[in-house]
Amino acid sequence: MTRSRAVSATGRALPILVPTLTKQSWSFMVGSTLFAVGAAVAIWDLGSSNLTNMLCFIGAWFFTAAGLMQTILSGAATTEVDYGPGRMFRAVWLAAAIQSVGTILFNVSTSAALSAQTVQADERLVWNPDAGGSVAFLISAAFVYVAYYRERSTLWEPGQSGWWSAHINMVGCIAFGVSAVGAFVLSDGSLENATVANWGTFIGAICFFSASAIALPQLSWNHRETEAAPAAS
């Protein structure tokens, strides 16, 4: 199997541009941290709304980078099957691709939040993409379960880190969905429930951080095993 590598104009590999599971996990963790801190600023009145918006704006870019890496690393979009049309989408690819779409919608939302000046702009450019991104995350989390079941033939493996990661990710997606409901923009420009919106973001971000952090020790160990293993002849 060949692997594509990012190269410079001189033909040399650029490791920083090569997606890996470790980079993906760290990108989700950094983005989650920024979302959590931004929500904390609003919850405990530690700064202005501009600070919260800026932190979430930067965090969304880390989410997008992680989502793109996840989609690339998920492999082929389809696989052969012995029924129906003969091919079907792979659940793991669908989970990654749909989540990646969600991260882009969060980019739109957090970018617009920095400059929106009217209620209409808040509704169309901030809340709508935010709600859409939250729905995408929920759908993605459902496909994570499908992918896990197809690989492991069970949804009950509390001894596996991937099992915990899948469930914590789902809790985070639900929290982001609740946050979007609380962030609905009313006709006077206020939010339906700012407390729910902020706490939903905070809890969701902590969950996403945890779901990614769980995988890091395993990824690090697998990397050491790969380095130690003899090359195949």
C-alpha positions as CSV (number, residue, x, y, z in Angstrom):
1,M,0.0,0.0,0.0
2,T,1.4,3.4,-0.9
3,R,0.8,6.5,1.2
4,S,0.7,10.1,-0.2
5,R,3.0,12.6,1.4
6,A,3.0,16.3,1.4
7,V,6.1,17.6,-0.4
8,S,7.7,21.0,-0.9
9,A,8.8,22.5,-4.2
10,T,12.2,20.8,-3.7
11,G,10.6,17.4,-3.4
12,R,11.3,17.1,0.3
13,A,8.6,15.8,2.6
14,L,6.8,18.3,4.8
15,P,6.0,16.3,7.9
16,I,3.9,19.0,9.4
17,L,1.4,18.7,6.5
18,V,1.1,14.9,6.8
19,P,-2.1,14.0,8.7
20,T,-1.7,11.6,11.6
21,L,-4.1,10.4,14.3
22,T,-1.9,12.1,16.9
23,K,-2.1,15.5,15.2
24,Q,-5.8,14.9,14.7
25,S,-6.3,14.3,18.5
26,W,-4.2,17.2,19.5
27,S,-6.1,19.5,17.1
28,F,-9.4,18.5,18.6
29,M,-8.0,18.9,22.1
30,V,-6.7,22.4,21.4
31,G,-9.9,23.5,19.7
32,S,-12.0,22.0,22.5
33,T,-9.8,23.9,25.1
34,L,-10.4,27.2,23.3
35,F,-14.2,26.5,23.2
36,A,-14.2,25.6,26.9
37,V,-12.3,28.7,27.9
38,G,-14.5,30.9,25.7
39,A,-17.6,29.4,27.4
40,A,-16.0,29.8,30.8
41,V,-15.4,33.5,30.1
42,A,-19.1,33.9,29.5
43,I,-20.3,31.7,32.4
44,W,-18.2,33.3,35.1
45,D,-18.0,36.8,33.5
46,L,-14.2,36.7,33.1
47,G,-14.2,39.0,30.1
48,S,-16.2,40.5,27.3
49,S,-18.3,38.7,24.7
50,N,-15.7,39.6,22.1
51,L,-13.1,37.5,24.0
52,T,-15.5,34.6,24.0
53,N,-16.2,35.0,20.3
54,M,-12.5,35.2,19.5
55,L,-11.6,32.1,21.4
56,C,-14.4,30.1,19.8
57,F,-13.3,31.5,16.4
58,I,-9.8,30.2,16.8
59,G,-11.0,27.0,18.3
60,A,-13.2,26.3,15.3
61,W,-10.2,26.4,13.0
62,F,-8.5,23.7,15.1
63,F,-11.7,21.7,14.8
64,T,-11.7,22.1,11.0
65,A,-8.1,21.0,10.7
66,A,-8.8,18.0,12.9
67,G,-12.0,17.2,10.9
68,L,-10.1,17.4,7.6
69,M,-7.4,15.1,8.9
70,Q,-10.0,12.7,10.2
71,T,-11.7,12.5,6.9
72,I,-8.4,11.9,5.0
73,L,-7.3,9.2,7.5
74,S,-10.7,7.5,7.4
75,G,-9.8,5.9,4.0
76,A,-12.0,5.2,1.1
77,A,-15.5,6.5,1.1
78,T,-17.1,3.2,-0.1
79,T,-16.5,-0.5,0.1
80,E,-17.7,-3.5,-1.8
81,V,-20.7,-5.5,-0.4
82,D,-22.4,-8.7,-1.6
83,Y,-25.9,-7.2,-1.6
84,G,-27.9,-4.3,-3.1
85,P,-25.9,-2.2,-5.6
86,G,-22.6,-3.9,-4.6
87,R,-21.1,-0.9,-2.9
88,M,-21.9,1.1,0.1
89,F,-20.6,4.1,2.1
90,R,-18.3,3.2,4.9
91,A,-19.7,4.3,8.3
92,V,-16.3,5.5,9.5
93,W,-15.9,7.7,6.4
94,L,-19.4,9.1,6.8
95,A,-18.8,9.9,10.5
96,A,-15.6,11.8,9.6
97,A,-17.0,13.5,6.5
98,I,-20.2,14.7,8.2
99,Q,-18.3,15.9,11.3
100,S,-15.9,17.8,9.0
101,V,-18.9,19.6,7.4
102,G,-20.0,20.5,10.9
103,T,-16.7,22.0,11.7
104,I,-16.9,24.2,8.6
105,L,-20.3,25.4,9.7
106,F,-18.8,26.3,13.1
107,N,-16.2,28.3,11.2
108,V,-19.0,30.3,9.5
109,S,-20.8,30.8,12.7
110,T,-17.9,31.8,14.8
111,S,-16.5,34.1,12.1
112,A,-19.9,35.8,11.7
113,A,-20.2,36.3,15.5
114,L,-17.1,38.6,15.4
115,S,-18.8,41.1,13.0
116,A,-22.6,40.5,13.1
117,Q,-24.3,43.8,13.9
118,T,-28.0,43.0,13.4
119,V,-30.5,40.5,14.6
120,Q,-31.0,39.2,11.1
121,A,-27.2,38.6,10.7
122,D,-27.2,36.8,14.1
123,E,-30.0,34.6,12.9
124,R,-28.7,33.8,9.4
125,L,-25.0,33.8,9.8
126,V,-24.4,32.9,13.5
127,W,-27.3,30.7,14.8
128,N,-28.2,28.9,11.6
129,P,-24.7,27.6,10.9
130,D,-24.2,26.8,14.6
131,A,-27.4,24.8,14.6
132,G,-26.4,23.1,11.4
133,G,-23.0,22.2,12.7
134,S,-24.5,20.8,15.9
135,V,-26.9,18.6,13.9
136,A,-23.9,17.4,11.7
137,F,-22.0,16.5,14.9
138,L,-25.0,14.5,16.2
139,I,-25.4,12.6,12.9
140,S,-21.6,11.9,12.9
141,A,-21.7,10.6,16.4
142,A,-24.5,8.1,15.4
143,F,-22.3,6.9,12.5
144,V,-19.4,6.4,15.0
145,Y,-21.6,3.8,16.8
146,V,-22.4,2.1,13.4
147,A,-18.7,2.0,12.6
148,Y,-17.8,0.7,16.0
149,Y,-20.4,-2.1,15.8
150,R,-19.4,-3.1,12.4
151,E,-15.8,-3.4,13.5
152,R,-16.3,-5.0,17.0
153,S,-19.8,-6.6,16.6
154,T,-20.8,-5.1,19.9
155,L,-21.7,-1.7,21.5
156,W,-20.7,-2.8,25.0
157,E,-17.0,-2.9,25.6
158,P,-16.2,-0.7,28.7
159,G,-12.7,-2.2,28.7
160,Q,-11.9,-0.5,25.4
161,S,-10.7,3.1,25.1
162,G,-12.5,3.4,21.8
163,W,-15.8,2.5,23.4
164,W,-15.4,5.3,26.0
165,S,-14.3,7.7,23.3
166,A,-17.4,7.0,21.2
167,H,-19.8,7.5,24.2
168,I,-18.1,10.6,25.5
169,N,-18.1,12.0,22.0
170,M,-21.9,11.4,21.8
171,V,-22.4,13.2,25.1
172,G,-20.4,16.2,23.7
173,C,-22.5,16.3,20.5
174,I,-25.7,16.3,22.6
175,A,-24.3,19.1,24.7
176,F,-23.5,21.1,21.6
177,G,-27.0,20.5,20.3
178,V,-28.5,21.7,23.6
179,S,-26.2,24.7,23.4
180,A,-27.6,25.6,19.9
181,V,-31.1,25.4,21.3
182,G,-30.2,27.8,24.1
183,A,-28.5,30.1,21.6
184,F,-31.6,30.6,19.4
185,V,-31.8,34.3,18.6
186,L,-35.0,36.0,19.6
187,S,-36.5,39.0,17.8
188,D,-35.0,41.5,20.3
189,G,-31.5,40.1,19.7
190,S,-31.2,38.2,23.0
191,L,-30.7,34.5,23.3
192,E,-33.4,32.0,24.2
193,N,-31.3,30.9,27.2
194,A,-27.7,32.2,27.4
195,T,-27.0,30.0,30.5
196,V,-27.9,26.8,28.6
197,A,-26.0,28.0,25.5
198,N,-22.8,28.6,27.5
199,W,-23.0,25.5,29.7
200,G,-23.8,23.3,26.7
201,T,-20.7,24.6,24.9
202,F,-18.5,24.2,28.0
203,I,-19.7,20.6,28.7
204,G,-19.5,19.7,25.0
205,A,-16.0,21.0,24.7
206,I,-14.8,19.1,27.8
207,C,-16.3,15.9,26.3
208,F,-14.6,16.4,23.0
209,F,-11.3,17.1,24.8
210,S,-11.7,13.9,26.8
211,A,-12.7,11.8,23.9
212,S,-9.6,12.8,22.0
213,A,-7.3,12.6,25.0
214,I,-8.4,9.0,25.7
215,A,-6.9,7.9,22.4
216,L,-3.5,9.6,22.8
217,P,-1.8,7.0,25.1
218,Q,-2.9,4.2,22.8
219,L,-1.7,6.0,19.7
220,S,1.6,6.7,21.4
221,W,2.0,3.1,22.3
222,N,1.1,1.9,18.8
223,H,3.7,4.3,17.4
224,R,6.4,2.9,19.6
225,E,5.5,-0.7,18.6
226,T,5.7,0.3,14.9
227,E,9.1,1.9,15.4
228,A,10.3,-1.2,17.2
229,A,8.9,-3.7,14.7
230,P,11.3,-5.0,12.0
231,A,10.5,-3.9,8.5
232,A,8.6,-6.3,6.3
233,S,10.7,-7.9,3.6
